Amino acid sequence: MTDQVSPGAPVAPKLASRHGSGSGEVLLSVRNLEAVFETGDGIVHAVDGITFDVHRGEIFAIVGESGSGKSVSAMTVMGLLPTIKVRSGEILWKGENLLDFDENRMRRIRGGEIAMIFQDPLTALNPVHTVGRQVAEMARIHDGLSKKDAMKRAIETLDLVGIPEPAKRAAMHPHEFSGGMRQRAMIAMAIMCKPDLLIADEPTTALDVTVQAQVLEVLVDIKDEIDSGIVLITHDLGVVAGLADQMMVMYAGNQVEFGTVDEIFYETAHPYTEGLLNSIPDLVGDHSKPLIPIKGSPPSLINRPSGCAFHPRCSYARVPGVCSEQEPKLRDEGQGHMSACHFTSVDWKPQ
């Protein structure tokens, strides 16, 4: 589950086996979404024209460096950022635009139909209330259960996510849980009402590798149990390789590559994606081979570079030239594999 793959090396068979087929109904359809923050320093272009679909039964991964717009995209879908302004685009949930919903209707959607698992459970959980009370609250709000019935379901759900002695643990406070158990409690809270879509924002942050694997396995099992889809937000390409069906790579608020995991890992079509893959260790082959980091730092989302936002860090950029002067559009590399680069991989990738 935590295996990592480097491009161009015969490290493993192609990742043909997935936990979800992605062949179910379209649950979430984001179209040309552009969202900004207004700050004292200027307008932050947090999300700039992204488009993707998430199907029932599918794990859809969004990857990229910190500040690339991954979490903001998810928060915008959930309507959890009151300071963000959606300039254009649609967020279609089962065919209806969430941007047209009032706050009361969005409250019914959040937790009931779309649930989010936050990356830091210690701050997401209320320290003064027991874990059981917080998990049970979801059923009380969305399903109208009594305190007794909600707590009974909460204990059953804590057991479902693998928390030992769930009745005893339900009476404990978050600080009495380990990191892995807190994350399991967050998953339990998210699935209390059997939502159709789970958004998991860096669900294994700060967990050791063994616990990461356990938490991710719980997520996959729950997806199959309640027949949901998952949006997995992560920077860990090893996790993506082991779990996801489709993936989207983001850079500076833009969607730079999109496709199946196999296509992106083995037929990389954007220099930024290649840089991400080259910067992780190879588990087999030449262990003395040095890692190749992406030079520089991500750009400011207030003053983004002209042309392709990645061109100041790209080893293949034509500067001056098209890369520094024109913003690239998404181009179909074949079978829905999309890349926002002025050149095909044949032009820049070593043959």
N, C-alpha and C positions, 0 to 999 in steps of 0.2 A: 504493500500500500504506500510505502514511502520511497519506492524505487525512483531514481532520477535518470533521465535520459538525455544524452547529448546528441546533437545532430550529426548526421553523416557517419556514425559509427555503428557497426553491427552488434549493438549491445543486447538486443532482445528481439523476439518476434514482434511484429506489429501489434499494437494494442487493439485487437479486434473484439475482445470480450469486454462488455460494459455492463454496468448494473442496470441501466435503463436504455430502452431502445430509442426514445425520443419520437416514437411513431404515434403517440396519443394526441389528444386535442391540444390546440394552441391555448394555453392559459394566459400568458402575458405576451403582449406584442408592443414593443417600444418602437416608435417611428420618428426619426429625425429629431430626437430630443435635444434641445439646447437650454441649458440652465446656467444662471449667473448669480453671483453675490455682488452686492454693492458695498464697498469698503471706503475708508477715508483715503486710501491710496489709489483707488480706481476700481474698475469692474473686474471681478475674478471670473474668468470663463471656465467654470468647473466642469461642465459637460457640453460638448460641442458637436451636436448632430449625430448621436449614436442611434443605431437601428439593430434590433435583434428580437428573436422569438424564443419563448420557453414553452416546451410541451410537457404534458402530463407524463410522468414516468422517466423524465430526463434530468440529468445533472448538467447544468449549464454553468461553466466557470468564467469568471471575469478576472483577468490577471493584469499585473503591471506593477511598477514601482510605487512607493508611497507618493501621494499627491497626484496620481494619474487620473483620478476621478472615479475610482471603483466604488468606494463607499457612498460618495455623494449621489451616484447613479441610483443605488439601492434606496437611499434615504429619500430621494425625490419620488421614486415609485411609491414609497410608503407614505409620503406626505408628512415627513417628520422634521422637515427643515423650514420653519416659517419665514426665515430670512432669505430663502432662495427664490428667485423669480424664473419661472419657465417662460422663455421668450418664444419658443415655437415647438411644434411636435405634438405627439400624442402618446399616452400611456394607456393602451387598451387592455382591459381585464375582462376576459370572456366576451370581447366585442364591444364593451362599453368604455368610454374614455374616463379614467379616474380623475383627470383634471377638471371635469365637469361636476364632480360629486361635491356636495357640501360636507362640512366637517362631521355632522352626525352620521352621514352615510359612510364616510371614511372610517369612523370609529368602529362601525360594524364590520367593515372589511378587514381592518387591522386586527390580527389575532384570530378572527373568525374564519376568514378565507385566505388571507396572506399573513404569515407570521415571520418574525425576524429573530434570529439568534445573534446577539451582539458579541463583539470580540472580547470584551472584558466583563465577565460575569460578576466580578467583585464590585464593580461600580454600577452595573445594571440591576443587581439585586439590592433591595432595601435592607440595610443592616439591622433595623430595629424590629422587623417582622420575621416570623419563622418562614422557612422555605415552603413548608406545606401550605401556609396561608397564601403566600404569593402565587404559588402554582394553582391553587384552588380558585383564586380570584378570577382567572380567565374563564372558568366554567360558570361562575356566578354572573359575570358581566355579559358574556355572549350567549350562554345557554339558559340563563335564568334559574340555575340549580340552587337549592337550599344550601346553607353552610355545611350541613351534614353530608349531603349527597356530593357536593363539590369536593369536600375533603376526601371522601371515599374514592372519587375518581382521581384526585391528585395522588393519593397513595398508590393506586393501581398504575398510574402513568409513571411515577418515580420507579416503580418496580420494572415497568416496561423498558425504561432506558438503562437499566442495570445498576440501580442504586441499591445496595444491600440493606436489609431491615428497613424498608421504606416507611413503615408506620413510625418507627423510632426516629428516623432521619427527618421526617416531615415536621417533627416538633423542634428541630434544631434551627439555629440561625446560620446565615451564610458563612460567617467567620469560622464556624465549626466544621465546615466542609473543606476538603482538599480542592485544588484547582480543577482537577478532572471531574470531581463530583459536582462542583459548582456549574461546570459547563454542561454536565448531564442534566442538572436541574433546569438550566436555561432551555435545553432541548425539550424537557418535559413540559415546561411552561408554554413553549411554542406549539406543541402538538396536542395540547389539552382539548382543543376544539376540532381536531382533525382537519387542518387547513389544506387547501388544494396546492398551495405554494409555500415553501420554506425558503427564506433568504438567510443564508449563513455567512456572516461577515467575519472573516478570519477566525473561524471557530476553534482553531487549535493554537492560537497565539499564547506563548509563554508556557506551553505544556511540553513535557518531555516526550521523546519519540514514541515510547510505548503507550503512553496515555493518549497521544495524538491518534494513533492507530485505533485504539479502543473507541474514542469519541467519534471518529469518522465512520467506523463500522456501525455504531449505533445509528448515525444519521442515515446510512444506506438502508439498514434494516427497517427503520421507521418509514422511510420513503416507500418501500415496498409494502409495508403493513397498512399504511393509510392511502396508498396510491396517489402520491403527490408528485410535484416537480420540485427541484432544488436549484436555486441560484447560489453558487459557491463563489464567494469573493476571497481571493487569496493571492499571495505573492509566491507561494510554494509550488513550483512546477512539478515536484515529485508527487504531491497530493493530486494535482490535476491529472498527471499521467495515470495514476491508479484508479481514479474515480469518475472523471468527467466524460461526457459524450461529445458535447460541443464546447467551444471556448471562444472568448473574445479577448484580444489583447488591446489594452488602452495605454495611451501615452499623451500627456498634457491635455487631458479632457477629450481626446480624439480616439476613435476606433481605428486602429491601424492594421489589424488582421483579424479575420473571423473564419471559422471552419470547424471541422471535426478535429478531435485531439490527434488522430493519426496524421491528418493532412498538415497540421501546424508543426508537429514534432518532427515529422519525417520529410516533409516537402515545404519547409519554411520559405515564406514568400516576402518577408519584410526584414530589413536589417536590424530593426529594434528587437524583434522576436529572436533573431539569430543571436543577438547580444545577450539576451536573457538566458538562452540555452547554453551559450558558451561560458557563462559566468557561474555555472553550477558544476560540482565535481562529478566525474564519470566513475561509476562503481566498478566497471570492468575495463580492461584494456591497459593503456599506459598510465600508471598512477603517477609517474613523474611529470606528466604533461601539465604545464602551468595553467591556472584559470585565466581567462581573458575577460577582465572587467570592462564594462561600458565606460568609456572616458567621460569626464565631466559630470554635471549634475542636471537633474530635470529642470526645465525652464520655469520662470515665473508665469503663473496663469493670468497675471495682470498685463505683463509686457511679453507676450510670446514672440518667438522669432518669426520673421517673415517666411513665406513659403512653407516648406515642410518643417514642422516644429522640431523634428529630430535631427535636422541637417547639421547643427553645430556639433553633434556627438557622433555623427555617422561617418564611418571610414570610407564609404562609397559615394559620398555626396559630391555633386558638381557645384563648386562654389568658386567664383560667381557662376550663376547659371540657373537652370530650371529648379534645382532643389532649394535654393535660397530666394527664389523669386515667385514661384507658383505653388499654391497649396495643392497637394495631390488628392485625387478623388479615389474612392474605393473602386477597384477593378476586379472583375471575376477572373480568377486564375483557373477556373474549371470546376464544375460540379458544386457551385456555391461557395468555394474557397475564395475569400475576398482579401485583397491587400491594398492599402493606401500608400503605394510607392510609385514614383514616376517611372520606375524601370522594373522589368520582370526579373525574377531571380537569376535567369540566365545571364543578365547584364552585369550583375554584381557578385554573385556567389562563385567562389573558386570551383573550377570544374575538375 
